[in-house]
Amino acid sequence: MGRRARAGAVLAAIALAGLTACGAGGSQEKASESRQAKGGVGLKQIGRFDSPVYVTGAPGFPKLLFVVEQGGTVRVLRGGHRLGQPFLDIGGLISSGGERGLLSIAFPPDYASTRRFYVYYTDPEGNIRIDEFKRKSATRAARGSRRAVVEIPHPVNANHNGGQLQFLDNFLYFGTGDGGSGGDPPNNSQNRRVLLGKLLRIDPSRAGAEPEVYSYGLRNPFRFSFDTVTAPEPRLAIADVGQDRFEELDYTTVAAARGANFGWDAFEGFAPYRGANSGTRDPGGTVKPIFAYPHSRGGSCTIIGGYVVRDRSLPSLQGRYVYADLCEGELRSLAPQLRRASGDRKLGLSVSTPTSFGEDARGHVYVASLEGPVYRLVPR
């Protein structure tokens, strides 16, 4: 793989180009920039971690925040203070480096009573796995409670592993990459009999249930999120990492996403894909993104998807989708609409090598940097 043209997914660009090659400066410089925020939004550093790749909260535990470290550890903060012991350490179960590792964690709506939660990682052979664990206490997991839930073969290429887990009601949704390389040579994304290049869902309470192919035609949906404030029609935002030319944001109702084909590898962004290994004809009826931007924009390479902000302390971002690009490092927002986004703009904030956004149980929004810091978006 090349450097930016084939960055493909979030952590590959880091592995190939180094921690700061895509950014406009080191973490000290970026932290200084973030304190000079404009437009009523700033960044507050909540701690430093070892290659953080995801941040989330847990239903029923509003004072706790969980930070996923790529190497296999989940750290926990209580009342803003990081605890000495990790919530979970499964470093011995995973392969880590590049795009591989422990990539996310998800807590179901009934977590307070069932104590069950789920993690998404790549195993030593490179396969995608989702496991269930139970908590031992509010701040410690019972490592011996592990139950394998899903295994998806992914042994050939180290990239395009997807990585997101999200609950909506009692269903667990997760996004998988197309299997790696460039141009999806096996045409996994368009093959509905293959679980790669898909948005999948399961009812994890049903042991042995096969994942449902909910949406297909995705290249590497490293991060996606739900906006449930739009109920009775909650919406889905998928940041699908592009190939050589464009990064895209797909946005639709959750109901409309069922069975939807988002177009890869017939399309990249709005444009027909004509790169290496191309050959998929337009299948017709594909769902077009609501927004796409070219790699020529500010040295961009990999979209890092975020959330539609519902934190009332951030009125300037209410109802706007926040996102970033791995190589640019600038935080941006736009107004998502079902057919086309509008008002894409910079927040005046930068984070070096951002890997993920996250949301806690109170709706606060966070952004993680692979270099270690995790920040919360705060009013100014």
C-alpha positions in Angstrom: 0.0 0.0 0.0 1.1 3.5 -0.7 1.0 6.3 1.8 -1.9 8.6 1.3 -3.5 7.4 -1.9 -4.1 4.0 -0.3 -4.3 5.0 3.3 -7.6 3.2 3.2 -8.4 3.1 6.9 -7.6 4.9 9.9 -4.6 3.1 11.5 -2.8 2.0 8.3 -1.9 5.6 7.5 -0.3 5.8 10.9 1.7 2.6 10.5 3.0 3.6 7.1 3.6 7.3 7.6 4.5 7.6 11.3 2.6 9.3 14.1 2.9 12.8 12.9 3.6 12.6 9.2 0.1 13.5 8.2 -0.5 16.1 10.9 0.6 19.7 10.8 2.6 19.4 13.9 3.2 17.5 17.2 0.8 17.0 20.0 2.2 20.0 22.0 1.5 22.3 19.0 -2.0 20.9 18.5 -2.8 21.2 22.2 -1.9 24.9 22.0 -4.1 25.4 19.0 -7.0 23.7 20.7 -6.9 26.2 23.5 -7.5 28.9 21.0 -10.8 27.6 19.9 -13.3 29.8 18.1 -17.1 29.7 17.8 -18.0 28.8 21.3 -16.4 25.3 21.3 -13.1 24.2 22.9 -11.2 21.1 23.8 -10.5 19.9 27.4 -8.0 17.2 27.8 -9.3 14.5 30.1 -6.2 12.3 30.1 -3.4 10.6 28.1 -3.6 6.9 27.1 -1.7 4.3 25.1 -2.9 4.6 21.5 -6.6 5.4 22.3 -8.9 4.4 19.5 -12.4 4.8 21.0 -14.3 6.5 23.9 -17.8 5.7 25.2 -20.0 5.6 28.3 -22.2 2.9 29.8 -26.0 3.0 30.4 -26.7 3.3 34.1 -23.2 4.6 35.0 -23.1 8.3 34.1 -20.0 9.0 36.1 -17.9 6.4 34.2 -16.0 6.9 30.9 -14.3 4.0 29.0 -11.3 4.5 26.8 -10.2 1.7 24.4 -6.5 1.3 23.8 -5.5 -0.4 20.6 -3.1 -2.8 22.3 -6.0 -4.6 24.1 -6.8 -2.6 27.3 -9.9 -0.7 28.3 -9.3 2.1 30.7 -11.9 3.6 32.9 -12.4 7.1 34.4 -14.7 7.8 37.3 -15.8 11.4 37.8 -13.1 12.5 35.4 -10.2 10.7 37.2 -8.5 7.7 35.6 -8.4 4.6 37.8 -5.1 2.7 38.2 -6.5 -0.7 37.3 -7.9 -1.3 33.7 -11.5 -2.2 33.2 -10.4 -5.0 30.9 -7.1 -6.3 29.5 -7.3 -8.8 26.6 -3.9 -8.1 25.1 -3.1 -11.8 24.9 -6.1 -12.4 22.7 -5.4 -9.9 19.9 -3.1 -8.9 17.2 -2.3 -5.2 17.3 -0.5 -2.7 15.0 -1.4 -0.9 11.8 -5.2 -1.2 11.6 -5.5 -4.2 13.8 -6.1 -4.4 17.6 -8.9 -3.8 20.1 -11.0 -1.3 18.2 -14.2 -0.6 20.2 -16.5 -1.6 23.0 -20.3 -1.4 23.4 -22.7 -1.6 26.3 -26.3 -2.6 25.7 -29.3 -0.6 27.0 -29.8 -3.2 29.8 -26.2 -3.2 30.9 -27.0 -2.1 34.4 -29.0 -5.3 35.0 -27.4 -7.9 32.7 -23.7 -6.7 33.2 -23.0 -7.9 29.7 -20.9 -5.9 27.2 -19.1 -6.5 23.9 -15.7 -5.9 22.4 -14.5 -5.8 18.7 -11.0 -6.9 18.0 -8.7 -8.8 15.6 -7.2 -12.1 16.8 -3.6 -13.3 16.2 -4.6 -14.7 12.8 -6.1 -11.4 11.8 -9.7 -12.5 12.0 -12.4 -10.2 13.2 -14.0 -11.2 16.5 -16.7 -9.9 18.8 -16.8 -11.3 22.3 -19.1 -10.9 25.2 -17.9 -10.2 28.7 -19.6 -9.4 32.0 -18.5 -6.9 34.6 -17.3 -8.0 38.0 -17.9 -4.6 39.5 -18.7 -1.1 38.1 -15.0 -0.6 37.2 -13.7 -4.1 36.6 -14.7 -6.7 34.1 -14.7 -10.5 34.8 -12.1 -11.6 32.3 -13.2 -15.3 32.8 -16.7 -14.5 31.6 -15.6 -14.3 28.0 -18.1 -15.8 25.4 -17.3 -15.8 21.7 -20.1 -14.2 19.7 -19.0 -13.6 16.2 -15.9 -14.6 14.1 -15.3 -13.4 10.6 -12.3 -14.7 8.6 -9.9 -11.9 7.6 -6.5 -13.6 7.4 -5.1 -12.3 4.0 -4.7 -8.6 4.4 -4.0 -6.6 7.6 -6.1 -3.6 6.6 -9.8 -2.7 6.3 -11.0 -4.4 9.5 -13.9 -2.0 10.2 -14.1 -1.7 14.0 -17.3 -0.1 15.3 -19.8 -1.6 17.7 -23.1 0.3 18.4 -26.3 -0.7 20.1 -29.7 0.5 18.9 -32.4 -0.9 21.2 -31.4 -4.5 21.8 -29.6 -5.1 18.5 -25.8 -4.8 18.2 -24.6 -3.3 14.9 -21.1 -3.5 13.6 -19.3 -2.5 10.5 -16.7 -4.6 8.7 -14.2 -3.6 6.0 -14.0 -5.2 2.6 -11.0 -7.4 3.4 -8.2 -5.1 2.4 -5.8 -4.6 -0.4 -7.0 -2.0 -2.9 -10.2 -1.9 -5.0 -11.7 -4.9 -3.3 -10.3 -7.6 -5.7 -12.7 -10.4 -4.5 -15.7 -8.0 -4.7 -16.6 -8.8 -1.1 -18.5 -5.6 -0.6 -21.1 -6.4 -3.3 -21.3 -10.1 -2.4 -24.1 -10.5 0.2 -23.0 -14.0 1.0 -19.8 -12.6 2.5 -19.7 -10.7 5.8 -16.9 -8.3 4.7 -17.7 -4.7 3.5 -21.0 -4.7 5.4 -23.0 -3.2 8.2 -24.2 -6.2 10.2 -26.4 -6.7 13.2 -27.2 -9.4 15.7 -29.4 -10.0 18.7 -26.5 -10.9 21.1 -28.8 -12.5 23.6 -29.5 -15.3 21.1 -26.6 -17.7 21.3 -25.3 -18.8 18.0 -27.3 -16.3 16.0 -25.9 -15.6 12.5 -25.3 -11.9 11.7 -27.8 -10.2 9.5 -26.4 -8.3 6.5 -28.1 -5.0 7.2 -26.4 -2.9 4.6 -23.7 -3.6 2.0 -21.4 -1.9 -0.5 -19.1 -0.4 2.1 -15.3 -0.1 1.8 -14.2 0.4 5.4 -16.8 1.8 7.8 -14.4 2.3 10.6 -16.8 4.6 12.5 -20.5 5.0 12.4 -23.1 6.3 14.8 -26.9 6.6 15.4 -28.9 9.7 16.1 -31.9 8.7 18.1 -33.2 12.2 18.8 -34.8 12.0 15.3 -37.2 9.2 16.6 -39.6 7.7 15.6 -37.1 7.4 12.7 -33.6 7.2 14.2 -30.8 7.9 11.7 -27.6 6.3 10.8 -24.3 8.1 9.8 -21.5 6.0 8.3 -18.1 7.5 7.6 -16.8 5.2 4.9 -13.1 5.5 4.3 -12.2 6.1 0.6 -9.7 4.6 -1.8 -7.6 7.1 -3.9 -9.8 10.1 -4.4 -12.7 10.7 -2.0 -13.9 10.3 1.6 -17.6 9.9 2.1 -20.4 10.2 4.7 -23.5 8.1 4.2 -26.6 9.2 6.1 -30.1 7.7 6.1 -32.8 6.5 8.4 -32.0 3.2 10.1 -35.1 1.7 8.5 -34.0 2.7 5.0 -30.5 1.4 5.6 -31.9 -2.2 5.8 -30.9 -3.8 2.5 -29.3 -0.6 1.2 -26.3 -0.8 -1.1 -23.9 2.0 -0.5 -22.1 1.5 -3.8 -18.5 0.4 -3.2 -16.7 -0.7 -5.4 -18.7 0.6 -8.2 -18.5 4.1 -6.7 -16.1 6.1 -4.6 -17.9 9.0 -3.1 -20.2 10.3 -5.9 -17.8 9.2 -8.7 -17.6 5.9 -10.5 -14.6 4.0 -9.2 -12.0 3.4 -11.9 -8.9 2.5 -9.8 -6.8 -0.6 -9.4 -8.8 -3.9 -9.4 -11.9 -2.1 -10.5 -14.4 -3.9 -12.5 -17.7 -3.8 -10.7 -20.4 -2.2 -12.9 -23.0 0.1 -11.5 -25.5 -2.4 -9.9 -28.2 0.3 -9.9 -30.2 1.6 -7.0 -27.2 2.4 -4.8 -27.6 4.9 -2.0 -25.4 7.9 -2.7 -23.5 9.7 0.1 -24.8 13.0 1.5 -21.3 14.4 1.5 -17.9 13.6 0.1 -14.6 15.5 0.0 -11.4 14.9 -2.1 -8.0 14.0 -0.9 -6.8 17.3 -2.4 -8.5 19.1 0.5 -5.8 20.1 2.9 -3.8 16.8 2.5 -6.7 14.6 3.7 -6.6 10.8 3.6 -9.1 9.1 5.9 -12.4 10.3 7.3 -12.9 9.8 11.0 -16.6 9.6 11.7 -18.3 11.3 14.6 -21.7 12.0 16.1 -24.7 14.3 15.6 -24.2 16.6 18.7 -27.0 16.7 21.2 -25.0 18.1 24.1 -27.0 21.1 25.2 -23.9 22.9 26.5 -22.7 23.2 22.9 -25.5 25.3 21.2 -23.5 26.1 18.1 -23.2 22.4 17.3 -26.7 21.3 18.1 -27.9 18.9 15.4 -24.6 19.1 13.6 -22.4 16.2 12.7 -18.8 16.5 13.9 -16.0 14.7 12.1 -12.3 14.9 11.3 -9.7 13.5 8.9 -6.8 11.5 10.1 -4.2 13.5 8.1 -5.7 16.9 8.3 -6.4 16.8 12.1 -9.0 19.6 11.9 -12.3 19.2 13.5 -15.2 20.1 11.3 -19.0 20.0 11.4 -21.9 19.9 8.9 -25.7 19.8 8.9 -26.8 16.3 7.9 -29.8 15.9 5.7 -31.2 12.8 4.1 -30.3 13.8 0.6 -27.4 16.2 0.9 -25.4 17.7 3.7 -24.8 21.5 4.0 -22.7 24.0 5.8 -19.5 22.0 6.1 -17.1 24.2 8.2 -14.1 24.1 10.4 -14.5 24.4 14.2 -11.1 26.1 14.6 -9.8 23.1 16.6 -7.1 20.6 15.7 -6.2 17.2 17.1 -3.1 15.4 15.8 -3.9 12.1 14.2 -7.5 11.8 15.5 -8.6 8.2 15.6 -12.2 8.4 16.8 -15.0 10.4 18.4 -17.1 9.1 21.2 -20.1 9.9 23.3 -20.8 9.3 26.9 -24.0 8.5 28.8 -24.8 12.2 29.2 -24.3 13.0 25.5 -20.9 14.7 25.9 -18.7 14.3 22.8 -15.0 13.3 22.9 -12.2 12.9 20.4 -9.1 10.7 20.7 -5.6 11.2 19.3 -3.5 8.2 18.5 -0.6 10.1 20.2 -2.3 9.7 23.6 -4.6 12.6 24.5 -8.3 12.3 24.7 -10.4 15.5 24.7 -13.9 16.5 25.5 -15.7 19.1 23.4 -16.6 21.9 25.8 -18.3 25.3 25.6 -16.1 28.4 25.6 
